[in-house]
Amino acid sequence: MKRQRFENVWDALEDTPAEAANMTLRSRLLIAIGERVKSWNVTQAEAARRLGITQPRLNDLLRGKIVNFSLDTLINLAAQAGLRVRVDIGRAGRRRRVTPIRRSHSGATHSGTPIEWKL
């Protein structure tokens, strides 16, 4: 059996490159939002109020239940959390690594919560 190498787990699990890209973006957003919420050091009820969702919905997000969240929903939640999402579009067939860009409120790069993702 020949070994296969994949850029990320979604490339291995999903049937098409488009599905893999969608799941990659969703998982990265889910993680970034979860990290941001945890940084608030508030109750789940308060964090859910800040995001405009119910506490059980926030619990699903924090537990990584990715199938419960569309890409649109996660982008909207990221905005509610004070995160900025940017997608750079490139030609098909040219796979590029997704890397976090970390910026402070002043715009300076730092090692804090990722608020922007560059493809």
Order of alpha helices (4+ residues) and beta strands (2+ residues): alpha-alpha-alpha-alpha-alpha-beta-beta
